[in-house]
């Protein structure tokens, strides 16, 4: 099982004055990042991988801190990475119980590719910022997928 997370809300990239890779989460995105604590509460997590982009790292930081699992930066999750590389990463048998945080462009292409190959999904294809797809893998293939909508938490008391 791999949890494929789209980074949380990071504002408008066209209004950000700096490098896109340095664009941070918005306040709303910070709440979505904390929502992952509740969304993924019942899932075992042994690794957390993220795109080097700041917004991806910030999305999984609360989860990393709570679970005491370091964030590994992986170029295959970068915004300009190939979908083939992302598929290879998702189906890597060494990544069981992993959270991967990347970008909507690649996640959307990957989900469409999986659907075109006949993968049944419990939800219509969507990948809102801060959302997660739980991808069940077996033998180097994705065999199931479940969507978890983003959750914005401002108060974590009693949620985890």
DSSP file (Angstrom, degrees, kcal/mol; ACC not computed):
  #  RESIDUE AA STRUCTURE BP1 BP2  ACC     N-H-->O    O-->H-N    N-H-->O    O-->H-N    TCO  KAPPA ALPHA  PHI   PSI    X-CA   Y-CA   Z-CA
    1    1 A X              0   0    0      0, 0.0    96,-1.7     0, 0.0    97,-1.1   0.000 360.0 360.0 360.0 134.3    0.0    0.0    0.0
    2    2 A X  E     -aB  98 135A   0    133,-2.6   133,-3.3    95,-0.2     2,-0.7  -0.994 360.0-143.9-127.7 134.9    1.2    3.5   -0.9
    3    3 A X  E     -aB  99 134A   0     95,-3.1    97,-3.2    -2,-0.4     2,-0.8  -0.885  15.8-161.2 -98.6 111.7   -0.5    6.7    0.1
    4    4 A X  E     -aB 100 133A   0    129,-3.2   129,-2.4    -2,-0.7     2,-0.4  -0.847  12.0-170.0 -99.3 110.0   -0.1    9.2   -2.8
    5    5 A X  E     -aB 101 132A   0     95,-3.4    97,-2.6    -2,-0.8     2,-0.4  -0.834  18.0-143.8-105.9 131.3   -0.7   12.7   -1.5
    6    6 A X  E     -a  102   0A   0    125,-2.2   124,-1.2    -2,-0.4    97,-0.2  -0.794  42.3 -98.7 -85.6 136.3   -1.1   15.8   -3.6
    7    7 A X        -     0   0    0     95,-2.4   123,-1.0    -2,-0.4   124,-0.2  -0.123  44.0-104.3 -53.4 152.1    0.6   18.7   -1.9
    8    8 A X        -     0   0    0     47,-0.5   122,-0.2   121,-0.3    21,-0.2  -0.112  57.1 -56.9 -72.8 173.9   -1.7   21.0    0.1
    9    9 A X        +     0   0    0    120,-0.2    17,-2.1     1,-0.1    20,-0.3  -0.258  51.7 173.5 -59.0 132.4   -2.9   24.5   -1.0
   10   10 A X        -     0   0    0      1,-0.4    -1,-0.1    15,-0.3    45,-0.1   0.017  43.4-108.4-131.4  27.0    0.0   26.8   -1.7
   11   11 A X        -     0   0    0     12,-0.1     2,-0.6     3,-0.0    -1,-0.4  -0.172  63.1 -31.3  75.0-172.8   -1.6   29.9   -3.2
   12   12 A X    >>  -     0   0    0      1,-0.1     3,-1.1    -3,-0.1     4,-0.8  -0.714  46.3-154.8 -88.0 119.9   -1.5   31.1   -6.8
   13   13 A X  T 34 S+     0   0    0     -2,-0.6     3,-0.2     1,-0.3    -1,-0.1   0.773  94.4  58.8 -66.2 -24.1    1.7   30.1   -8.5
   14   14 A X  T 34 S+     0   0    0      1,-0.2    -1,-0.3    -3,-0.0    -2,-0.0   0.690 108.1  45.5 -78.0 -17.5    1.3   33.0  -11.0
   15   15 A X  T <4 S+     0   0    0     -3,-1.1     2,-0.4     2,-0.0    -1,-0.2   0.528  86.5 104.4 -99.5  -8.2    1.2   35.5   -8.1
   16   16 A X     <  -     0   0    0     -4,-0.8     7,-0.1    -3,-0.2     4,-0.1  -0.628  59.5-155.9 -75.9 125.0    4.2   34.0   -6.2
   17   17 A X        +     0   0    0     -2,-0.4    -1,-0.1     2,-0.1     3,-0.1   0.685  68.1  57.6 -78.7 -17.5    7.2   36.4   -6.9
   18   18 A X  S    S-     0   0    0      1,-0.2     2,-0.1     2,-0.1     5,-0.1  -0.124 105.6 -49.8 -99.4-164.2   10.0   33.8   -6.3
   19   19 A X    >   -     0   0    0      1,-0.1     3,-1.8     3,-0.1     4,-0.2  -0.447  49.7-126.9 -66.9 140.1   10.9   30.4   -7.7
   20   20 A X  G >  S+     0   0    0      1,-0.3     3,-1.7     2,-0.2    -1,-0.1   0.850 109.0  61.7 -59.3 -34.1    8.0   28.0   -7.9
   21   21 A X  G 3  S+     0   0    0      1,-0.3    33,-2.8    32,-0.1    -1,-0.3   0.687 102.8  52.5 -66.9 -15.9    9.9   25.4   -6.0
   22   22 A X  G <  S+     0   0    0     -3,-1.8     2,-0.4    31,-0.2    -1,-0.3   0.356  77.5 123.6 -98.5   4.1   10.1   27.8   -3.0
   23   23 A X    <   -     0   0    0     -3,-1.7    32,-0.7    -4,-0.2     2,-0.1  -0.530  51.5-148.8 -71.3 122.8    6.4   28.5   -2.9
   24   24 A X        -     0   0    0     -2,-0.4    31,-0.1     1,-0.1     2,-0.1  -0.313  23.4 -84.2 -87.6 171.0    5.1   27.7    0.7
   25   25 A X        -     0   0    0     29,-0.2   -15,-0.3     1,-0.1    -1,-0.1  -0.434  41.4-126.5 -68.0 146.9    1.8   26.4    1.9
   26   26 A X     >  -     0   0    0    -17,-2.1     4,-2.2    -2,-0.1     5,-0.2  -0.280  35.4 -94.8 -78.3 176.3   -1.0   28.9    2.5
   27   27 A X  H  > S+     0   0    0      2,-0.2     4,-1.8     1,-0.2     5,-0.1   0.921 131.1  50.8 -60.6 -43.0   -2.8   29.0    5.8
   28   28 A X  H  > S+     0   0    0      1,-0.2     4,-2.0     2,-0.2    -1,-0.2   0.906 108.9  51.6 -59.6 -42.3   -5.4   26.8    4.3
   29   29 A X  H  > S+     0   0    0    -20,-0.3     4,-2.5     1,-0.2    -1,-0.2   0.855 105.0  55.6 -63.9 -36.2   -2.7   24.4    3.1
   30   30 A X  H  X S+     0   0    0     -4,-2.2     4,-1.9     2,-0.2    -1,-0.2   0.894 107.8  49.3 -63.3 -38.9   -1.2   24.3    6.6
   31   31 A X  H  X S+     0   0    0     -4,-1.8   122,-2.1     2,-0.2     4,-1.5   0.889 110.5  50.4 -66.1 -38.7   -4.6   23.2    7.9
   32   32 A X  H  X S+     0   0    0     -4,-2.0     4,-1.0   120,-0.2   119,-0.3   0.889 107.0  54.7 -65.2 -39.1   -4.8   20.5    5.1
   33   33 A X  H >< S+     0   0    0     -4,-2.5     3,-0.7     1,-0.2     4,-0.4   0.906 109.5  46.7 -61.2 -41.2   -1.3   19.3    6.1
   34   34 A X  H >X S+     0   0    0     -4,-1.9     3,-1.3     1,-0.2     4,-0.7   0.805 102.1  66.3 -70.1 -27.9   -2.5   18.8    9.6
   35   35 A X  H 3X S+     0   0    0     -4,-1.5     4,-2.7   116,-0.4     3,-0.5   0.781  87.0  69.3 -62.2 -26.3   -5.6   17.1    8.3
   36   36 A X  H <X S+     0   0    0     -4,-1.0     4,-2.6    -3,-0.7    -1,-0.3   0.809  88.3  65.4 -61.7 -28.2   -3.3   14.3    7.0
   37   37 A X  H <4 S+     0   0    0     -3,-1.3    -1,-0.2    -4,-0.4    -2,-0.2   0.919 111.4  33.9 -59.6 -43.2   -2.7   13.3   10.7
   38   38 A X  H >< S+     0   0    0     -4,-0.7     3,-1.1    -3,-0.5     4,-0.3   0.905 117.4  53.5 -78.2 -43.2   -6.4   12.4   11.0
   39   39 A X  H 3< S+     0   0    0     -4,-2.7     3,-0.3     1,-0.3    -2,-0.2   0.874 119.6  33.5 -59.9 -38.7   -6.8   11.1    7.4
   40   40 A X  T >< S+     0   0    0     -4,-2.6     3,-1.8    -5,-0.2    -1,-0.3   0.241  84.0 113.6-103.9  12.9   -3.8    8.7    7.7
   41   41 A X  T <  S+     0   0    0     -3,-1.1    -1,-0.2     1,-0.3    -2,-0.1   0.847  80.7  43.4 -53.0 -40.5   -4.2    7.9   11.4
   42   42 A X  T 3  S+     0   0    0     -4,-0.3     2,-0.4    -3,-0.3    -1,-0.3   0.353  96.8  92.3 -92.4   6.3   -5.1    4.2   10.8
   43   43 A X  S <  S-     0   0    0     -3,-1.8     2,-0.2    54,-0.0    -3,-0.0  -0.852  76.3-123.8-104.9 133.8   -2.5    3.5    8.1
   44   44 A X        -     0   0    0     -2,-0.4     2,-0.4    54,-0.0    -2,-0.1  -0.542  28.6-167.9 -70.8 138.4    1.0    2.2    8.9
   45   45 A X        +     0   0    0     -2,-0.2    53,-0.2     1,-0.1    52,-0.1  -0.967  24.7 159.9-134.0 117.0    3.7    4.5    7.6
   46   46 A X  S    S+     0   0    0     51,-3.5     2,-0.3    -2,-0.4    52,-0.2   0.607  71.4  27.2-108.7 -17.6    7.3    3.4    7.5
   47   47 A X  E     -c   98   0A   0     50,-1.3    52,-2.3    48,-0.1     2,-0.4  -0.996  56.6-160.2-144.3 149.4    8.6    5.9    4.9
   48   48 A X  E     -cd  99  71A   0     22,-0.8    24,-2.9    -2,-0.3     2,-0.4  -0.983  14.8-177.5-129.7 119.8    7.7    9.4    3.8
   49   49 A X  E     +cd 100  72A   0     50,-3.3    52,-2.4    -2,-0.4     2,-0.3  -0.916   6.4 176.9-116.9 143.0    8.9   10.6    0.4
   50   50 A X  E     -cd 101  73A   0     22,-2.6    24,-2.8    -2,-0.4    27,-0.2  -0.982  35.6-100.4-144.2 154.0    8.3   14.1   -1.1
   51   51 A X        -     0   0    0     50,-1.9     6,-0.2    -2,-0.3    24,-0.1  -0.385  42.3-114.7 -60.0 150.3    9.1   16.2   -4.0
   52   52 A X  S    S+     0   0    0     22,-0.2    -1,-0.1     4,-0.1    23,-0.1   0.659  83.4 114.8 -65.5 -13.5   11.9   18.7   -3.2
   53   53 A X  S >> S-     0   0    0      1,-0.1     4,-2.0     2,-0.1     3,-0.9  -0.326  75.3-126.3 -60.5 138.0    9.4   21.6   -3.6
   54   54 A X  H 3> S+     0   0    0    -33,-2.8     4,-2.9     1,-0.3     5,-0.2   0.875 107.5  56.9 -53.6 -43.9    8.9   23.4   -0.4
   55   55 A X  H 3> S+     0   0    0    -32,-0.7     4,-1.3     1,-0.2   -47,-0.5   0.826 107.8  48.4 -62.6 -31.9    5.1   23.0   -0.5
   56   56 A X  H <> S+     0   0    0     -3,-0.9     4,-1.4     2,-0.2    -1,-0.2   0.921 112.1  47.8 -72.8 -44.8    5.4   19.2   -0.7
   57   57 A X  H  X S+     0   0    0     -4,-2.0     4,-0.9     1,-0.2     3,-0.4   0.928 112.6  49.4 -60.2 -44.4    7.8   19.0    2.2
   58   58 A X  H  X S+     0   0    0     -4,-2.9     4,-0.6     1,-0.2     3,-0.3   0.826 103.8  61.1 -66.0 -30.4    5.6   21.3    4.3
   59   59 A X  H  < S+     0   0    0     -4,-1.3     4,-0.3    -5,-0.2    -1,-0.2   0.880 114.2  33.3 -63.7 -37.8    2.6   19.1    3.4
   60   60 A X  H  X S+     0   0    0     -4,-1.4     4,-2.7    -3,-0.4    -1,-0.2   0.447  92.6  94.3-100.6   0.3    4.1   16.0    5.1
   61   61 A X  H  X S+     0   0    0     -4,-0.9     4,-2.8    -3,-0.3     5,-0.2   0.925  85.2  49.3 -59.3 -46.9    6.1   17.7    7.9
   62   62 A X  H  X S+     0   0    0     -4,-0.6     4,-2.6     1,-0.2    -1,-0.2   0.915 114.1  46.9 -60.0 -39.2    3.3   17.3   10.5
   63   63 A X  H  > S+     0   0    0     -4,-0.3     4,-2.6     2,-0.2     6,-0.2   0.909 111.9  50.7 -65.7 -42.9    3.0   13.7    9.6
   64   64 A X  H  X>S+     0   0    0     -4,-2.7     5,-1.6     1,-0.2     4,-1.1   0.921 113.5  44.9 -60.2 -45.7    6.8   13.2    9.7
   65   65 A X  H  <5S+     0   0    0     -4,-2.8     3,-0.2     2,-0.2    -2,-0.2   0.926 114.7  47.5 -66.1 -44.7    7.0   14.8   13.1
   66   66 A X  H  <5S+     0   0    0     -4,-2.6    -2,-0.2    -5,-0.2    -1,-0.2   0.897 121.2  35.8 -65.3 -40.7    4.0   12.9   14.6
   67   67 A X  H  <5S-     0   0    0     -4,-2.6    -1,-0.2    -5,-0.2    -2,-0.2   0.513 102.5-127.4 -91.6  -5.5    5.2    9.5   13.3
   68   68 A X  T  <5 +     0   0    0     -4,-1.1     2,-0.5    -3,-0.2    -3,-0.2   0.912  63.5 138.0  56.3  44.6    9.0   10.2   13.8
   69   69 A X      < -     0   0    0     -5,-1.6    -1,-0.2    -6,-0.2    -2,-0.2  -0.986  52.2-126.8-119.7 121.1    9.6    9.2   10.2
   70   70 A X        -     0   0    0     -2,-0.5   -22,-0.8    -3,-0.1     2,-0.5  -0.275  21.2-114.6 -68.4 154.2   12.1   11.4    8.3
   71   71 A X  E     -d   48   0A   0    -24,-0.1     2,-0.5   -22,-0.1   -22,-0.2  -0.777  25.1-155.6 -88.9 127.2   11.1   13.0    4.9
   72   72 A X  E     -d   49   0A   0    -24,-2.9   -22,-2.6    -2,-0.5     2,-0.4  -0.914  12.4-136.6-102.8 126.2   13.2   11.7    2.0
   73   73 A X  E     -d   50   0A   0     -2,-0.5     2,-0.4   -24,-0.2   -22,-0.2  -0.717  25.1-174.4 -85.4 129.3   13.4   14.1   -1.0
   74   74 A X    >   -     0   0    0    -24,-2.8     3,-1.8    -2,-0.4   -22,-0.2  -0.984  26.4-151.7-132.8 122.2   12.9   12.2   -4.3
   75   75 A X  G >  S+     0   0    0     -2,-0.4     3,-2.0     1,-0.3     6,-0.1   0.767  93.7  72.3 -63.2 -26.5   13.2   13.7   -7.8
   76   76 A X  G 3  S+     0   0    0      1,-0.3    -1,-0.3     9,-0.1    13,-0.1   0.638  97.4  51.9 -65.0 -11.7   10.7   11.2   -9.2
   77   77 A X  G <  S+     0   0    0     -3,-1.8    26,-0.4   -27,-0.2   -26,-0.3   0.363  84.8 121.0-101.8   2.5    8.1   13.2   -7.3
   78   78 A X  S X  S-     0   0    0     -3,-2.0     3,-1.7    -4,-0.1    25,-0.2  -0.215  78.3-109.6 -64.8 157.4    9.1   16.6   -8.8
   79   79 A X  T 3  S+     0   0    0      1,-0.3    -1,-0.1    23,-0.1    27,-0.1   0.789 118.9  41.9 -60.7 -29.6    6.6   18.6  -10.7
   80   80 A X  T 3  S+     0   0    0     -5,-0.1    -1,-0.3    25,-0.0    -2,-0.1   0.250  88.5 121.2-103.3  12.7    8.5   18.0  -14.0
   81   81 A X    <   -     0   0    0     -3,-1.7     2,-0.1     1,-0.1    -5,-0.1  -0.339  69.7 -98.2 -73.6 158.0    9.2   14.3  -13.4
   82   82 A X     >  -     0   0    0      1,-0.1     4,-1.6    -2,-0.0    -1,-0.1  -0.431  16.8-131.2 -76.8 150.3    7.9   11.6  -15.8
   83   83 A X  H  > S+     0   0    0      1,-0.2     4,-2.8     2,-0.2     5,-0.2   0.847 109.7  59.8 -66.8 -34.2    4.8    9.7  -15.1
   84   84 A X  H  > S+     0   0    0      1,-0.2     4,-2.2     2,-0.2    -1,-0.2   0.905 105.0  48.8 -60.0 -41.5    6.7    6.5  -15.9
   85   85 A X  H  > S+     0   0    0      2,-0.2     4,-2.0     1,-0.2    -1,-0.2   0.880 110.8  50.1 -65.6 -38.4    9.1    7.3  -13.0
   86   86 A X  H  X S+     0   0    0     -4,-1.6     4,-2.8     2,-0.2    -2,-0.2   0.916 110.3  49.7 -66.4 -42.6    6.2    8.0  -10.7
   87   87 A X  H  X S+     0   0    0     -4,-2.8     4,-2.1     1,-0.2    -2,-0.2   0.909 110.0  51.3 -61.9 -41.9    4.6    4.7  -11.6
   88   88 A X  H  < S+     0   0    0     -4,-2.2     4,-0.3    -5,-0.2    -1,-0.2   0.900 112.3  46.7 -60.8 -41.2    7.9    2.9  -11.0
   89   89 A X  H >< S+     0   0    0     -4,-2.0     3,-1.2     1,-0.2    -2,-0.2   0.935 111.2  50.8 -66.1 -46.9    8.2    4.5   -7.6
   90   90 A X  H 3< S+     0   0    0     -4,-2.8    -2,-0.2     1,-0.3    -1,-0.2   0.853 114.7  43.7 -60.4 -36.5    4.5    3.7   -6.6
   91   91 A X  T 3< S+     0   0    0     -4,-2.1     2,-0.4    -5,-0.2    -1,-0.3   0.363  80.0 124.9 -95.1   5.7    5.0    0.1   -7.6
   92   92 A X    X   -     0   0    0     -3,-1.2     3,-2.3    -4,-0.3    45,-0.0  -0.529  58.2-144.3 -65.5 118.3    8.4   -0.4   -5.9
   93   93 A X  G >  S+     0   0    0     -2,-0.4     3,-0.8     1,-0.3    -1,-0.2   0.736  96.7  66.2 -59.0 -21.6    8.0   -3.4   -3.5
   94   94 A X  G 3  S+     0   0    0      1,-0.2    -1,-0.3     4,-0.0    -2,-0.1   0.513  90.0  67.3 -76.4  -3.9   10.3   -1.6   -1.1
   95   95 A X  G X   +     0   0    0     -3,-2.3     3,-0.9    -6,-0.1    -1,-0.2   0.028  63.2 143.6-108.5  27.8    7.8    1.2   -0.5
   96   96 A X  T <  S+     0   0    0     -3,-0.8   -50,-0.2     1,-0.2   -94,-0.2  -0.429  74.5  18.0 -61.6 141.5    5.1   -0.7    1.3
   97   97 A X  T 3  S+     0   0    0    -96,-1.7   -51,-3.5     1,-0.2   -50,-1.3   0.889  99.2 142.3  63.3  41.6    3.6    1.5    3.9
   98   98 A X  E <   -ac   2  47A   0    -97,-1.1   -95,-3.1    -3,-0.9     2,-0.5  -0.854  46.5-145.1-116.2 149.7    4.9    4.7    2.3
   99   99 A X  E     -ac   3  48A   0    -52,-2.3   -50,-3.3    -2,-0.3     2,-0.5  -0.958  16.7-168.6-107.7 128.9    3.5    8.2    1.9
  100  100 A X  E     -ac   4  49A   0    -97,-3.2   -95,-3.4    -2,-0.5     2,-0.6  -0.983   2.4-163.2-119.3 125.2    4.5    9.9   -1.3
  101  101 A X  E     +ac   5  50A   0    -52,-2.4   -50,-1.9    -2,-0.5   -95,-0.2  -0.938  28.5 133.2-115.0 120.8    3.8   13.6   -1.7
  102  102 A X  E     -a    6   0A   0    -97,-2.6   -95,-2.4    -2,-0.6     2,-0.3  -0.494  47.4 -59.1-141.1-151.1    3.9   15.2   -5.2
  103  103 A X     >  -     0   0    0    -26,-0.4     4,-2.4   -97,-0.2     3,-0.3  -0.733  33.2-121.6-113.8 151.2    2.2   17.4   -7.6
  104  104 A X  H  > S+     0   0    0     -2,-0.3     4,-2.8     1,-0.2     5,-0.3   0.819 106.7  63.1 -59.3 -34.7   -1.2   17.4   -9.3
  105  105 A X  H  > S+     0   0    0      1,-0.2     4,-1.7     2,-0.2    -1,-0.2   0.953 112.7  33.6 -58.2 -51.5    0.2   17.3  -12.8
  106  106 A X  H  > S+     0   0    0     -3,-0.3     4,-2.7     2,-0.2    -2,-0.2   0.885 117.5  53.8 -73.2 -39.2    1.9   13.9  -12.3
  107  107 A X  H  X S+     0   0    0     -4,-2.4     4,-2.7     1,-0.2     5,-0.2   0.929 109.6  48.7 -62.4 -44.4   -0.8   12.5  -10.0
  108  108 A X  H  X S+     0   0    0     -4,-2.8     4,-2.3    -5,-0.2    -1,-0.2   0.925 112.8  47.0 -60.6 -45.3   -3.5   13.3  -12.5
  109  109 A X  H  X S+     0   0    0     -4,-1.7     4,-2.3    -5,-0.3    -2,-0.2   0.905 113.0  49.6 -63.9 -41.0   -1.6   11.7  -15.4
  110  110 A X  H  X S+     0   0    0     -4,-2.7     4,-2.6     2,-0.2    -2,-0.2   0.935 111.0  48.5 -63.8 -46.4   -0.8    8.6  -13.3
  111  111 A X  H  X S+     0   0    0     -4,-2.7     4,-2.5     1,-0.2    -2,-0.2   0.905 111.9  49.4 -62.7 -41.4   -4.4    8.1  -12.2
  112  112 A X  H  X S+     0   0    0     -4,-2.3     4,-2.7    -5,-0.2    -1,-0.2   0.915 111.0  50.3 -62.4 -42.3   -5.7    8.5  -15.8
  113  113 A X  H  X S+     0   0    0     -4,-2.3     4,-1.4     2,-0.2    -2,-0.2   0.919 111.4  47.8 -62.3 -43.8   -3.1    6.0  -17.0
  114  114 A X  H  <>S+     0   0    0     -4,-2.6     5,-2.3     2,-0.2    -1,-0.2   0.907 112.8  48.6 -64.4 -41.6   -4.1    3.5  -14.3
  115  115 A X  H ><5S+     0   0    0     -4,-2.5     3,-1.8     1,-0.2    -2,-0.2   0.908 108.6  53.6 -64.4 -41.7   -7.8    4.0  -15.1
  116  116 A X  H 3<5S+     0   0    0     -4,-2.7    -1,-0.2     1,-0.3    -2,-0.2   0.796 104.4  56.5 -62.7 -28.0   -7.1    3.5  -18.8
  117  117 A X  T 3<5S-     0   0    0     -4,-1.4    -1,-0.3    -5,-0.2    -2,-0.2   0.414 128.9 -97.6 -84.9   2.2   -5.4    0.2  -18.0
  118  118 A X  T < 5 +     0   0    0     -3,-1.8     2,-0.4     1,-0.3    -3,-0.2   0.544  66.1 157.9  99.4   7.3   -8.6   -1.0  -16.3
  119  119 A X      < -     0   0    0     -5,-2.3     2,-0.3    -6,-0.1    -1,-0.3  -0.515  38.1-134.2 -67.9 123.7   -7.9   -0.2  -12.6
  120  120 A X        -     0   0    0     -2,-0.4    25,-0.6    23,-0.2     2,-0.4  -0.630  23.0-165.5 -77.5 134.4  -11.2    0.0  -10.8
  121  121 A X  B     -e  145   0A   0     -2,-0.3    25,-0.2    23,-0.1     4,-0.1  -0.945  24.3-138.4-123.9 144.7  -11.4    3.0   -8.5
  122  122 A X  S    S+     0   0    0     23,-1.5     2,-0.3    -2,-0.4    24,-0.1   0.553  88.0  36.4 -78.1  -6.4  -14.0    3.6   -5.7
  123  123 A X  S    S-     0   0    0     22,-0.2     3,-0.1     3,-0.0    -2,-0.1  -0.929  95.3 -89.3-138.5 158.9  -14.3    7.3   -6.7
  124  124 A X        -     0   0    0     -2,-0.3     2,-0.3     1,-0.1    -2,-0.1  -0.365  64.0 -83.0 -62.1 154.1  -14.3    9.4   -9.8
  125  125 A X  S    S+     0   0    0     -4,-0.1     2,-0.3     2,-0.1    -1,-0.1  -0.450  73.5 135.9 -64.3 123.6  -10.9   10.6  -10.7
  126  126 A X        -     0   0    0     -2,-0.3    -3,-0.0    -3,-0.1     0, 0.0  -0.960  33.7-169.5-161.7 157.5  -10.0   13.7   -8.8
  127  127 A X        -     0   0    0     -2,-0.3     3,-0.1    20,-0.1   -19,-0.1  -0.417  16.7-174.9-153.7  66.2   -6.9   14.9   -7.0
  128  128 A X    >   -     0   0    0      1,-0.1     3,-2.3     2,-0.1  -122,-0.3  -0.234  44.1 -83.0 -61.6 152.8   -7.7   18.0   -4.9
  129  129 A X  T 3  S+     0   0    0      1,-0.3  -121,-0.3  -124,-0.1  -120,-0.2  -0.374 119.8  18.8 -58.7 132.7   -4.9   19.8   -3.1
  130  130 A X  T 3  S+     0   0    0   -124,-1.2    21,-0.4  -123,-1.0    -1,-0.3   0.459  99.2 128.0  84.3   1.4   -4.2   18.0    0.2
  131  131 A X    <   -     0   0    0     -3,-2.3  -125,-2.2  -124,-0.2     2,-0.4  -0.384  45.2-145.7 -87.8 168.7   -6.0   14.8   -0.9
  132  132 A X  E     -BF   5 148A   0     16,-2.4    16,-3.2  -127,-0.2     2,-0.5  -0.994   7.9-155.9-136.0 139.3   -4.7   11.3   -0.8
  133  133 A X  E     -BF   4 147A   0   -129,-2.4  -129,-3.2    -2,-0.4     2,-0.8  -0.982  16.0-146.5-109.4 124.6   -5.1    8.2   -3.0
  134  134 A X  E     -BF   3 146A   0     12,-3.2    12,-1.9    -2,-0.5     2,-0.6  -0.833  19.0-163.5 -88.6 114.6   -4.5    4.9   -1.2
  135  135 A X  E     -BF   2 145A   0   -133,-3.3  -133,-2.6    -2,-0.8     2,-0.5  -0.896   7.5-151.7-107.0 117.4   -3.0    2.7   -3.8
  136  136 A X  E     - F   0 144A   0      8,-2.4     7,-3.1    -2,-0.6     8,-1.2  -0.760  19.5-167.0 -86.5 128.4   -2.9   -1.0   -3.1
  137  137 A X  E     + F   0 142A   0     -2,-0.5     2,-0.3     5,-0.3     5,-0.2  -0.858  15.6 172.2-119.8 152.6    0.0   -2.7   -4.9
  138  138 A X  E >  S- F   0 141A   0      3,-2.5     3,-1.0    -2,-0.3    -2,-0.0  -0.884  70.0  -7.8-158.8 124.1    0.8   -6.4   -5.5
  139  139 A X  T 3  S-     0   0    0     -2,-0.3     3,-0.1     1,-0.3   -48,-0.1   0.850 129.5 -49.8  59.6  37.5    3.6   -7.8   -7.6
  140  140 A X  T 3  S+     0   0    0      1,-0.3     2,-0.3   -49,-0.2    -1,-0.3   0.660 119.4 101.7  77.8  15.2    4.7   -4.5   -9.1
  141  141 A X  E <  S- F   0 138A   0     -3,-1.0    -3,-2.5   -51,-0.1     2,-0.6  -0.948  74.7-120.2-129.5 151.9    1.1   -3.5  -10.1
  142  142 A X  E     + F   0 137A   0     -2,-0.3    -5,-0.3    -5,-0.2     3,-0.1  -0.833  34.3 171.9 -87.0 121.2   -1.5   -1.2   -8.7
  143  143 A X  E     +     0   0A   0     -7,-3.1     2,-0.3    -2,-0.6   -23,-0.2   0.474  59.3  14.6-112.7  -5.9   -4.5   -3.4   -7.9
  144  144 A X  E     - F   0 136A   0     -8,-1.2    -8,-2.4   -25,-0.1     2,-0.3  -0.979  56.9-163.7-164.6 155.7   -6.8   -1.1   -6.0
  145  145 A X  E     -eF 121 135A   0    -25,-0.6   -23,-1.5    -2,-0.3     2,-0.4  -0.986   3.1-175.0-150.5 135.8   -7.3    2.6   -5.3
  146  146 A X  E     - F   0 134A   0    -12,-1.9   -12,-3.2    -2,-0.3     2,-0.4  -0.993  20.0-135.0-131.4 139.1   -9.3    4.6   -2.7
  147  147 A X  E     - F   0 133A   0     -2,-0.4     2,-0.5   -14,-0.2   -14,-0.2  -0.768  12.3-167.8 -97.4 135.5   -9.7    8.4   -2.5
  148  148 A X  E     - F   0 132A   0    -16,-3.2   -16,-2.4    -2,-0.4     3,-0.1  -0.972  20.8-137.6-120.3 113.7   -9.4   10.4    0.7
  149  149 A X        -     0   0    0     -2,-0.5   -19,-0.1   -18,-0.2   -20,-0.0  -0.242  34.4 -87.9 -64.7 156.1  -10.6   14.0    0.4
  150  150 A X        -     0   0    0    -21,-0.2     2,-0.4   -19,-0.0   -19,-0.2  -0.324  39.7-155.3 -64.4 150.4   -8.6   16.7    2.0
  151  151 A X        -     0   0    0    -21,-0.4     2,-0.7  -119,-0.3  -116,-0.4  -0.997   3.4-149.2-129.5 126.4   -9.4   17.5    5.6
  152  152 A X        -     0   0    0     -2,-0.4     2,-0.5  -117,-0.1  -120,-0.2  -0.863  16.3-174.0-101.9 115.7   -8.6   20.9    7.1
  153  153 A X        +     0   0    0   -122,-2.1  -119,-0.2    -2,-0.7     3,-0.2  -0.927  21.1 165.8-111.6 126.8   -7.9   20.8   10.8
  154  154 A X  S    S+     0   0    0     -2,-0.5     2,-0.5     1,-0.3    -1,-0.1   0.627  80.0  39.2-104.7 -22.9   -7.4   23.9   12.8
  155  155 A X        -     0   0    0      1,-0.1    -1,-0.3     2,-0.1  -124,-0.0  -0.962  61.3-174.1-130.6 114.1   -7.6   22.2   16.2
  156  156 A X    >>  +     0   0    0     -2,-0.5     3,-2.3    -3,-0.2     4,-0.7   0.452  39.6 131.1 -87.6  -0.1   -6.0   18.8   16.5
  157  157 A X  T 34 S-     0   0    0      1,-0.3    -2,-0.1     2,-0.2     0, 0.0  -0.330  85.2  -1.2 -58.3 124.6   -7.3   18.1   20.0
  158  158 A X  T 34 S+     0   0    0     -2,-0.1    -1,-0.3     1,-0.1    -2,-0.1   0.474 108.5  99.6  78.2   1.7   -8.8   14.6   20.1
  159  159 A X  T <4        0   0    0     -3,-2.3    -2,-0.2     1,-0.1  -118,-0.1   0.680 360.0 360.0 -93.9 -18.1   -8.2   14.0   16.4
  160  160 A X     <        0   0    0     -4,-0.7    -3,-0.1  -119,-0.0    -1,-0.1   0.349 360.0 360.0-147.4 360.0   -5.1   11.9   16.7
